[in-house]
Amino acid sequence: MNKLILIVGMVVLSLGAYLVVASHRANDRSKNLQNRAALVCRAIGDQLLHHAGDTQSRVLPVKQLGHGRFQIEFQRSFSFDADTLVEIVGSNILASGLPEQYSVNVLDCSNSDIVYGFQIAKVHEDIIPCLGRVQPPGCYTIQLSFDNLAAPLIGHSDIPKVAIMLLGLSLIGALVIKFPIRKTSEPMSGPSAKTISIGKCQLDAEGQSFSDGFDTMELSDIEAKLLTILAQEQNQLVTRERLLKEVWEDNGVFTSRSLDMFISKLRKRFRQDNSIALISVYGKGYKLQVK
């Protein structure tokens, strides 16, 4: 379940990051398209004036009336025919790569009446009335509206990228399931695995140290081995033979007094705790007695 949550989280975060980036890119594309559309509108106005025989007057600054809606204004009156207007608008839009779904309205400057208009659409038949008719000279403004000038959030060119990203995330998820993330073993806090409690005292067999609650003392190799055996058999008799075999077998030659000497040293370690006694059992061995 945790692995599934991890994979889903990775996918959601990755898609979220991608959508944020794609959104910024879409905004940039939309601005570029709006700027390009304004330039196309100016080119349309310029070519209309040239076709009317006017090479001196200006095309006034193009106005953006809203998203995807532009208005072309002229300095002087001019005349145009419907066929020329349709051809000039269509060729400029086709060459610019702008959406080929748009409508054009020509308005009379004096009263804002629509004197001519047409619509180009891919989803149904184009509406282009009055072809072959010539409009008399007059003050005209031309409004050009695009049905969809916003850049898509995810375009056709982005689909392969999204597919590759999802495939990569799926592979990562499969690897996580097949090869689980192993937790690194953390160092043990507090007493080590070899720590043995003896009453209120603590024996660290691995670290060869002994704490009586007040001080921590280092133990020699032999002391640590002896005390570990006795501590593991608290309140039980441990024979001399066992102690000699397990402690001194790999430590070379020893005298009969060696064991007694080290037992005596260990007794001194317990002086602060009266509940602990290291007792000699005559002829048999020793017992670490803990009350």
Residue frames as qw, qx, qy, qz and C-alpha x, y, z in Angstrom:
[[0.000, 0.886, 0.464, 0.000, 0.00, 0.00, 0.00],
 [0.311, -0.794, 0.104, 0.511, 2.83, 2.39, 0.89],
 [0.415, -0.125, 0.598, 0.674, 4.53, 1.61, -2.42],
 [0.220, 0.624, 0.664, 0.348, 1.33, 2.35, -4.32],
 [0.137, -0.937, -0.241, 0.211, 0.92, 5.68, -2.51],
 [0.416, -0.561, 0.341, 0.629, 4.55, 6.51, -3.30],
 [0.367, 0.168, 0.676, 0.617, 4.07, 5.78, -7.02],
 [0.080, 0.801, 0.563, 0.185, 0.79, 7.71, -7.23],
 [0.279, -0.869, -0.069, 0.402, 2.41, 10.62, -5.40],
 [0.423, -0.324, 0.479, 0.697, 5.32, 10.63, -7.84],
 [0.272, 0.440, 0.686, 0.511, 2.95, 10.61, -10.83],
 [0.066, -0.896, -0.438, 0.017, 0.78, 13.41, -9.39],
 [0.347, -0.766, 0.109, 0.530, 3.76, 15.58, -8.51],
 [0.414, -0.115, 0.582, 0.690, 5.38, 15.04, -11.90],
 [0.178, 0.605, 0.654, 0.417, 2.17, 15.83, -13.78],
 [0.185, -0.910, -0.295, 0.225, 1.59, 18.86, -11.57],
 [0.380, -0.580, 0.292, 0.659, 5.08, 20.16, -12.33],
 [0.342, 0.162, 0.673, 0.635, 4.58, 19.49, -16.03],
 [0.069, 0.778, 0.596, 0.187, 1.23, 21.31, -16.08],
 [0.253, -0.853, -0.080, 0.450, 2.75, 24.34, -14.36],
 [0.343, -0.357, 0.503, 0.708, 5.51, 24.49, -16.97],
 [0.243, 0.382, 0.754, 0.476, 3.04, 23.81, -19.79],
 [0.014, -0.868, -0.477, 0.139, 0.78, 26.58, -18.50],
 [0.227, -0.738, 0.174, 0.611, 3.61, 29.10, -18.65],
 [0.297, -0.095, 0.695, 0.648, 4.51, 27.89, -22.12],
 [0.173, 0.621, 0.734, 0.214, 0.86, 28.18, -23.22],
 [0.076, -0.895, -0.234, 0.372, 0.70, 31.76, -21.96],
 [0.254, -0.538, 0.436, 0.675, 3.85, 32.60, -23.91],
 [0.270, 0.203, 0.795, 0.504, 2.44, 30.95, -27.05],
 [0.098, 0.788, 0.606, -0.040, -0.83, 32.84, -26.66],
 [0.124, -0.832, 0.031, 0.540, 1.01, 36.18, -26.39],
 [0.276, -0.286, 0.640, 0.657, 3.06, 35.34, -29.47],
 [0.220, 0.455, 0.800, 0.323, -0.10, 34.46, -31.42],
 [0.019, 0.879, 0.397, -0.263, -1.79, 37.71, -30.36],
 [0.182, -0.696, 0.286, 0.632, 1.24, 39.74, -31.48],
 [0.274, -0.030, 0.775, 0.569, 1.41, 37.84, -34.77],
 [0.189, 0.661, 0.722, 0.086, -2.32, 38.40, -35.40],
 [0.026, -0.878, -0.140, 0.457, -1.90, 42.16, -34.87],
 [0.201, -0.485, 0.545, 0.653, 0.92, 42.23, -37.44],
 [0.256, 0.271, 0.848, 0.377, -1.18, 40.22, -39.92],
 [0.127, 0.817, 0.529, -0.190, -4.03, 42.73, -39.50],
 [0.076, -0.781, 0.181, 0.593, -1.67, 45.59, -40.37],
 [0.232, -0.193, 0.759, 0.577, -0.46, 43.70, -43.47],
 [0.240, 0.547, 0.793, 0.124, -4.09, 43.13, -44.54],
 [0.064, 0.887, 0.266, -0.373, -4.85, 46.85, -44.22],
 [0.170, -0.615, 0.441, 0.631, -1.74, 47.82, -46.14],
 [0.247, 0.045, 0.840, 0.482, -2.51, 45.46, -49.05],
 [0.205, 0.713, 0.667, -0.073, -6.14, 46.67, -49.22],
 [0.021, 0.866, 0.007, -0.499, -4.99, 50.27, -49.60],
 [0.206, -0.398, 0.665, 0.597, -2.45, 49.28, -52.26],
 [0.264, 0.332, 0.860, 0.283, -5.15, 47.43, -54.18],
 [0.132, 0.854, 0.470, -0.180, -7.36, 50.56, -53.98],
 [0.507, 0.641, 0.095, 0.568, -4.48, 52.60, -55.47],
 [0.305, -0.920, 0.092, -0.227, -3.62, 54.37, -52.18],
 [0.811, 0.116, -0.323, 0.473, 0.13, 54.30, -51.44],
 [0.156, 0.533, -0.240, 0.796, 0.28, 57.46, -49.30],
 [0.562, -0.573, 0.087, -0.590, -2.22, 57.23, -46.43],
 [0.016, 0.371, -0.858, 0.355, -1.53, 55.25, -43.29],
 [0.670, -0.346, -0.640, -0.148, -3.02, 52.19, -41.69],
 [0.345, -0.704, 0.279, -0.555, -3.75, 53.39, -38.15],
 [0.056, -0.348, 0.878, -0.324, -2.53, 51.35, -35.13],
 [0.563, -0.195, -0.748, -0.291, -4.36, 48.02, -34.86],
 [0.451, -0.407, 0.396, -0.689, -6.64, 47.81, -31.84],
 [0.303, -0.056, -0.950, 0.052, -7.20, 44.60, -29.87],
 [0.514, -0.391, -0.125, -0.753, -10.84, 44.55, -28.82],
 [0.820, -0.357, 0.308, -0.326, -10.59, 41.34, -26.82],
 [0.511, -0.347, 0.767, 0.175, -8.98, 37.94, -26.89],
 [0.446, 0.172, 0.793, 0.379, -8.66, 37.04, -30.57],
 [0.270, 0.835, 0.475, 0.058, -10.55, 40.18, -31.78],
 [0.413, -0.275, 0.170, 0.851, -8.76, 42.95, -33.70],
 [0.319, 0.863, 0.352, -0.172, -9.81, 46.16, -35.43],
 [0.524, 0.056, 0.323, 0.786, -8.09, 47.73, -38.47],
 [0.115, 0.886, 0.293, -0.340, -8.61, 51.49, -38.98],
 [0.596, 0.355, 0.315, 0.648, -7.57, 53.70, -41.88],
 [0.203, -0.377, -0.082, 0.900, -6.55, 57.34, -42.26],
 [0.293, 0.268, -0.280, -0.874, -8.57, 57.93, -45.44],
 [0.785, 0.287, 0.320, -0.447, -11.62, 56.59, -47.21],
 [0.003, -0.352, 0.834, 0.425, -11.16, 53.84, -49.78],
 [0.813, 0.181, -0.089, -0.546, -13.10, 51.43, -51.97],
 [0.201, -0.325, 0.923, 0.033, -12.88, 47.62, -52.03],
 [0.733, 0.050, -0.427, -0.527, -14.50, 44.62, -53.64],
 [0.842, -0.359, 0.265, -0.303, -15.53, 41.48, -51.71],
 [0.953, 0.237, -0.130, 0.138, -13.38, 39.07, -53.74],
 [0.424, 0.617, -0.406, 0.524, -10.19, 41.04, -53.05],
 [0.417, -0.606, 0.407, -0.541, -10.90, 41.37, -49.33],
 [0.958, -0.169, 0.145, -0.183, -11.56, 37.61, -48.96],
 [0.861, 0.370, -0.196, 0.288, -8.39, 36.74, -50.89],
 [0.197, 0.681, -0.422, 0.565, -6.11, 39.18, -49.04],
 [0.599, -0.526, 0.384, -0.466, -7.34, 38.10, -45.59],
 [0.990, -0.033, 0.086, -0.103, -7.17, 34.38, -46.42],
 [0.764, 0.472, -0.274, 0.343, -3.69, 34.42, -47.95],
 [0.022, 0.678, -0.465, 0.569, -2.19, 36.41, -45.06],
 [0.730, -0.418, 0.357, -0.407, -3.73, 34.16, -42.39],
 [0.989, 0.143, -0.025, 0.019, -2.67, 31.01, -44.23],
 [0.595, 0.573, -0.352, 0.440, 0.92, 32.26, -44.59],
 [0.166, -0.662, 0.442, -0.582, 1.15, 33.30, -40.93],
 [0.402, 0.000, -0.894, 0.200, 0.07, 29.94, -39.46],
 [0.330, -0.074, 0.427, -0.838, -2.79, 31.53, -37.51],
 [0.398, 0.259, 0.849, -0.231, -6.02, 29.51, -36.92],
 [0.065, -0.051, -0.630, -0.772, -7.99, 29.14, -40.15],
 [0.171, -0.639, -0.747, -0.060, -11.32, 29.68, -38.42],
 [0.171, -0.281, -0.170, 0.929, -12.22, 33.35, -38.38],
 [0.211, 0.782, 0.582, 0.077, -14.83, 35.95, -39.27],
 [0.290, -0.022, 0.115, 0.950, -14.47, 39.39, -40.85],
 [0.082, 0.826, 0.549, -0.095, -16.86, 42.34, -40.54],
 [0.308, 0.219, 0.143, 0.914, -16.49, 45.69, -42.35],
 [0.119, -0.728, -0.564, 0.371, -18.14, 48.57, -40.46],
 [0.203, 0.775, 0.213, 0.560, -19.14, 52.04, -41.57],
 [0.397, 0.034, -0.424, 0.813, -17.16, 54.52, -39.44],
 [0.204, -0.326, -0.022, -0.923, -20.07, 56.98, -39.20],
 [0.699, -0.293, 0.032, -0.651, -22.67, 54.65, -37.66],
 [0.291, -0.354, 0.873, -0.165, -20.89, 51.30, -36.98],
 [0.861, 0.262, 0.158, -0.407, -23.27, 49.48, -39.35],
 [0.575, -0.203, 0.729, 0.311, -21.91, 46.27, -40.88],
 [0.492, 0.622, -0.209, -0.572, -21.60, 46.90, -44.61],
 [0.768, 0.349, -0.514, -0.155, -19.97, 43.56, -45.43],
 [0.481, -0.521, 0.662, -0.242, -18.80, 40.38, -43.70],
 [0.812, 0.217, -0.504, -0.200, -17.86, 36.75, -44.19],
 [0.667, -0.517, 0.491, -0.215, -16.90, 33.69, -42.12],
 [0.582, 0.412, -0.699, -0.057, -14.34, 30.92, -42.69],
 [0.658, -0.391, 0.510, -0.392, -14.89, 27.73, -40.69],
 [0.177, 0.317, -0.919, -0.157, -13.65, 24.15, -40.85],
 [0.260, 0.121, 0.887, -0.361, -16.54, 22.56, -38.98],
 [0.473, 0.634, 0.581, -0.191, -19.20, 23.76, -41.44],
 [0.543, 0.566, 0.361, 0.504, -19.44, 25.54, -44.77],
 [0.292, -0.169, -0.044, 0.940, -17.80, 28.92, -45.18],
 [0.170, 0.834, 0.504, -0.149, -20.12, 31.93, -45.41],
 [0.307, -0.268, 0.277, 0.870, -18.87, 34.33, -48.10],
 [0.362, 0.739, 0.553, -0.128, -21.73, 36.44, -49.47],
 [0.219, 0.941, 0.068, -0.250, -21.76, 39.14, -52.16],
 [0.591, -0.261, 0.480, 0.594, -18.71, 38.01, -54.11],
 [0.390, 0.408, 0.528, 0.634, -18.08, 40.14, -57.18],
 [0.080, -0.921, -0.350, -0.148, -19.66, 43.23, -55.63],
 [0.448, 0.277, -0.189, 0.829, -17.69, 46.48, -55.16],
 [0.302, -0.756, -0.460, 0.356, -18.18, 48.68, -52.11],
 [0.265, 0.870, 0.103, 0.402, -18.16, 52.42, -52.88],
 [0.388, 0.337, -0.417, 0.750, -15.47, 54.70, -51.34],
 [0.543, -0.730, -0.186, -0.370, -16.13, 55.33, -47.68],
 [0.116, -0.605, 0.643, -0.455, -14.70, 55.39, -44.17],
 [0.898, -0.117, -0.375, -0.197, -14.40, 51.76, -43.12],
 [0.291, -0.568, 0.725, -0.258, -13.04, 49.80, -40.17],
 [0.757, 0.129, -0.606, -0.205, -12.41, 46.08, -40.41],
 [0.588, -0.485, 0.527, -0.375, -12.89, 43.72, -37.46],
 [0.642, 0.277, -0.710, -0.086, -11.16, 40.34, -37.59],
 [0.655, -0.440, 0.428, -0.440, -12.16, 37.72, -35.01],
 [0.385, 0.290, -0.876, -0.038, -10.50, 34.32, -34.51],
 [0.804, -0.360, -0.308, -0.359, -12.58, 31.48, -33.08],
 [0.874, -0.460, 0.007, 0.160, -9.64, 30.02, -31.15],
 [0.410, 0.785, -0.327, 0.330, -6.45, 31.99, -30.87],
 [0.547, -0.679, 0.444, -0.206, -5.39, 30.57, -27.46],
 [0.390, 0.439, -0.810, -0.011, -2.53, 28.07, -27.52],
 [0.865, -0.301, -0.339, -0.214, -3.57, 24.65, -26.14],
 [0.549, -0.719, 0.400, -0.146, -2.13, 23.69, -22.78],
 [0.582, -0.262, 0.732, 0.237, -0.84, 20.44, -24.27],
 [0.521, 0.594, -0.293, -0.538, -0.34, 20.56, -28.02],
 [0.960, 0.252, -0.085, -0.093, 0.17, 17.72, -30.47],
 [0.519, 0.595, -0.517, 0.330, 3.94, 18.16, -30.18],
 [0.277, -0.532, 0.596, -0.533, 3.72, 17.69, -26.40],
 [0.920, -0.119, -0.003, -0.373, 1.89, 14.34, -26.49],
 [0.829, 0.249, -0.449, 0.222, 5.07, 12.26, -27.08],
 [0.140, 0.477, -0.558, 0.664, 6.74, 14.03, -24.14],
 [0.635, -0.326, 0.301, -0.633, 3.82, 13.25, -21.83],
 [0.964, 0.052, -0.192, -0.177, 3.79, 9.62, -23.00],
 [0.631, 0.372, -0.538, 0.417, 7.54, 9.24, -22.37],
 [0.150, -0.462, 0.501, -0.716, 7.21, 10.83, -18.93],
 [0.812, -0.218, 0.162, -0.517, 4.36, 8.49, -17.93],
 [0.918, 0.195, -0.343, 0.041, 6.29, 5.49, -19.26],
 [0.374, 0.458, -0.577, 0.564, 9.34, 6.51, -17.22],
 [0.425, -0.391, 0.430, -0.694, 7.26, 6.91, -14.06],
 [0.937, -0.057, -0.066, -0.337, 5.69, 3.50, -14.64],
 [0.772, 0.308, -0.484, 0.273, 9.14, 1.91, -14.94],
 [0.044, 0.457, -0.564, 0.686, 10.28, 3.62, -11.75],
 [0.699, -0.279, 0.236, -0.614, 7.15, 2.36, -9.98],
 [0.955, 0.092, -0.260, -0.109, 7.81, -1.18, -11.21],
 [0.544, 0.392, -0.568, 0.478, 11.39, -1.03, -9.94],
 [0.276, -0.442, 0.462, -0.717, 10.22, 0.25, -6.54],
 [0.876, -0.163, 0.081, -0.447, 7.83, -2.70, -6.25],
 [0.920, 0.211, -0.317, 0.094, 10.38, -5.27, -7.43],
 [0.606, 0.139, -0.432, 0.654, 13.30, -3.86, -5.46],
 [0.388, -0.857, -0.335, -0.057, 11.88, -2.35, -2.26],
 [0.147, 0.758, -0.334, 0.540, 13.75, 0.55, -0.71],
 [0.755, -0.275, -0.513, 0.302, 15.66, -0.90, 2.18],
 [0.315, -0.931, 0.039, -0.178, 16.02, 1.14, 5.27],
 [0.461, 0.516, -0.559, 0.457, 19.58, 1.76, 6.27],
 [0.706, -0.461, -0.497, 0.204, 20.18, 0.20, 9.63],
 [0.092, -0.863, 0.149, -0.474, 20.57, 2.96, 12.15],
 [0.352, 0.278, -0.724, 0.524, 23.10, 2.78, 14.91],
 [0.544, -0.550, -0.633, 0.004, 21.53, 1.51, 18.11],
 [0.110, -0.665, 0.235, -0.700, 20.93, 4.22, 20.66],
 [0.717, -0.538, 0.243, -0.371, 21.42, 3.42, 24.34],
 [0.610, -0.414, 0.675, 0.030, 22.89, 0.10, 25.44],
 [0.329, 0.420, -0.723, -0.439, 24.43, -2.06, 22.74],
 [0.856, -0.019, -0.365, -0.366, 23.16, -5.51, 21.80],
 [0.695, 0.104, -0.630, 0.329, 25.92, -7.01, 24.00],
 [0.156, -0.466, 0.415, -0.765, 25.05, -4.98, 27.10],
 [0.591, -0.299, -0.749, 0.029, 24.19, -7.16, 30.09],
 [0.376, -0.688, 0.131, -0.606, 22.52, -5.85, 33.25],
 [0.593, -0.088, -0.708, 0.373, 23.92, -7.05, 36.56],
 [0.268, -0.621, -0.511, 0.530, 21.75, -5.55, 39.28],
 [0.107, 0.936, 0.139, -0.304, 22.25, -1.82, 38.89],
 [0.305, -0.565, 0.539, 0.545, 25.47, -2.32, 36.99],
 [0.752, 0.614, 0.043, -0.235, 25.95, -2.60, 33.24],
 [0.586, -0.338, 0.602, 0.424, 28.46, -4.72, 31.37],
 [0.586, 0.714, -0.166, -0.345, 29.33, -3.79, 27.78],
 [0.856, -0.156, 0.446, 0.210, 30.90, -7.05, 26.64],
 [0.693, 0.590, 0.217, 0.351, 31.67, -5.77, 23.16],
 [0.155, 0.892, -0.144, 0.399, 33.16, -2.49, 24.31],
 [0.713, -0.045, -0.507, 0.482, 34.90, -4.19, 27.27],
 [0.027, -0.381, 0.292, -0.877, 33.62, -1.66, 29.81],
 [0.407, -0.451, -0.777, 0.167, 31.75, -1.87, 33.09],
 [0.142, -0.495, 0.048, -0.856, 29.54, 0.74, 34.76],
 [0.293, -0.263, -0.822, 0.411, 28.60, 0.55, 38.44],
 [0.120, -0.835, -0.533, -0.072, 26.19, 3.48, 38.22],
 [0.295, -0.886, 0.026, 0.356, 28.84, 5.97, 39.27],
 [0.081, -0.685, 0.570, 0.447, 31.87, 5.29, 37.13],
 [0.902, 0.411, -0.030, -0.129, 32.60, 3.51, 33.87],
 [0.456, -0.622, 0.607, 0.190, 35.70, 1.31, 33.97],
 [0.618, 0.509, -0.532, -0.277, 37.59, -0.36, 31.18],
 [0.883, -0.256, 0.382, -0.095, 38.09, -4.11, 31.42],
 [0.099, -0.502, 0.786, 0.348, 40.97, -6.21, 30.15],
 [0.563, 0.158, -0.654, -0.480, 40.28, -8.97, 27.62],
 [0.355, -0.059, -0.914, 0.188, 40.30, -11.66, 30.29],
 [0.141, 0.204, 0.569, -0.784, 38.17, -9.65, 32.72],
 [0.517, 0.223, -0.156, -0.812, 35.59, -8.99, 30.01],
 [0.559, 0.086, -0.770, -0.296, 35.43, -12.67, 29.01],
 [0.219, -0.099, -0.870, 0.431, 35.16, -13.92, 32.58],
 [0.230, 0.243, 0.432, -0.837, 32.48, -11.43, 33.58],
 [0.531, 0.166, -0.393, -0.732, 30.47, -12.06, 30.41],
 [0.484, -0.036, -0.870, -0.091, 30.28, -15.80, 31.14],
 [0.142, -0.220, -0.760, 0.594, 29.33, -15.22, 34.79],
 [0.292, 0.228, 0.145, -0.917, 26.80, -12.49, 33.90],
 [0.549, 0.077, -0.569, -0.607, 25.10, -14.79, 31.41],
 [0.617, -0.199, -0.761, 0.022, 24.73, -17.40, 34.15],
 [0.193, -0.466, 0.355, -0.787, 23.65, -15.12, 37.03],
 [0.669, -0.310, 0.414, -0.533, 22.84, -17.01, 40.24],
 [0.981, 0.149, -0.087, -0.087, 24.13, -20.20, 38.60],
 [0.651, -0.542, 0.451, 0.280, 27.29, -22.13, 39.39],
 [0.649, 0.710, -0.270, -0.050, 29.93, -21.85, 36.68],
 [0.930, -0.256, 0.077, 0.251, 32.67, -24.48, 37.02],
 [0.304, -0.747, 0.403, 0.434, 36.36, -23.67, 37.06],
 [0.564, 0.015, 0.708, 0.425, 36.92, -26.06, 34.19],
 [0.392, 0.754, 0.495, 0.182, 34.50, -24.16, 31.96],
 [0.049, -0.980, 0.046, 0.188, 36.02, -20.79, 32.81],
 [0.454, -0.545, 0.556, 0.433, 39.55, -22.04, 32.23],
 [0.556, 0.243, 0.700, 0.377, 38.61, -23.65, 28.94],
 [0.310, 0.822, 0.445, 0.175, 36.60, -20.73, 27.49],
 [0.094, -0.986, 0.070, 0.116, 38.83, -17.91, 28.73],
 [0.332, -0.727, 0.541, 0.262, 42.36, -19.29, 28.69],
 [0.856, 0.194, 0.457, 0.142, 42.24, -21.85, 25.94],
 [0.604, 0.668, 0.153, 0.407, 43.45, -19.29, 23.38],
 [0.111, -0.960, 0.155, -0.204, 45.48, -17.18, 25.80],
 [0.451, 0.551, -0.630, 0.309, 48.57, -19.38, 26.26],
 [0.548, -0.074, -0.738, 0.387, 50.02, -20.70, 29.51],
 [0.399, -0.669, 0.042, -0.626, 48.37, -19.89, 32.85],
 [0.159, 0.203, -0.835, 0.487, 49.03, -20.78, 36.48],
 [0.316, -0.457, -0.830, 0.037, 46.54, -22.26, 38.94],
 [0.176, -0.524, -0.426, 0.716, 46.33, -18.87, 40.64],
 [0.069, 0.069, 0.379, 0.920, 45.44, -16.90, 37.48],
 [0.287, -0.536, -0.661, -0.440, 41.71, -17.53, 37.68],
 [0.452, -0.646, -0.512, 0.341, 41.51, -16.68, 41.39],
 [0.317, -0.276, -0.007, 0.907, 43.48, -13.47, 40.81],
 [0.081, -0.205, -0.445, -0.868, 41.10, -12.23, 38.12],
 [0.395, -0.604, -0.676, -0.147, 38.02, -13.22, 40.18],
 [0.430, -0.529, -0.356, 0.639, 39.44, -11.09, 42.99],
 [0.136, -0.091, 0.207, 0.965, 39.80, -8.14, 40.62],
 [0.227, -0.408, -0.631, -0.619, 36.22, -8.54, 39.46],
 [0.399, -0.605, -0.644, 0.243, 34.91, -8.51, 43.02],
 [0.270, -0.370, -0.151, 0.876, 36.32, -5.02, 43.42],
 [0.040, -0.204, -0.479, -0.853, 34.17, -3.84, 40.51],
 [0.409, -0.552, -0.637, -0.349, 31.01, -4.52, 42.54],
 [0.332, -0.151, -0.570, 0.736, 31.98, -2.63, 45.68],
 [0.195, -0.035, 0.050, -0.979, 29.34, 0.08, 45.05],
 [0.693, -0.126, -0.321, -0.633, 26.46, -2.44, 44.83],
 [0.315, -0.312, 0.800, -0.403, 25.80, -4.57, 47.92],
 [0.834, 0.178, 0.248, -0.460, 23.14, -6.59, 46.08],
 [0.803, 0.488, -0.340, -0.043, 25.85, -8.27, 44.00],
 [0.552, -0.613, 0.566, -0.005, 28.31, -10.86, 45.26],
 [0.670, 0.475, -0.558, -0.121, 30.85, -13.00, 43.41],
 [0.752, -0.458, 0.397, -0.259, 30.90, -16.20, 45.51],
 [0.275, 0.451, -0.845, -0.078, 33.51, -18.97, 45.44],
 [0.926, -0.162, 0.051, -0.337, 32.09, -22.47, 45.71],
 [0.341, -0.626, 0.699, 0.053, 34.95, -24.54, 47.15],
 [0.447, -0.156, 0.859, 0.195, 36.29, -27.13, 44.76],
 [0.500, 0.541, 0.675, 0.036, 33.67, -26.42, 42.10],
 [0.352, 0.465, 0.357, 0.730, 33.69, -22.90, 40.73],
 [0.061, -0.153, -0.227, 0.960, 32.05, -19.51, 41.08],
 [0.042, 0.673, 0.730, 0.116, 28.61, -17.96, 41.22],
 [0.043, 0.182, 0.022, 0.982, 27.63, -14.35, 40.38],
 [0.147, -0.542, -0.800, 0.210, 24.85, -13.87, 42.90],
 [0.063, -0.258, -0.128, -0.956, 22.40, -11.02, 42.35],
 [0.057, 0.356, 0.778, -0.515, 19.76, -10.37, 45.04]]
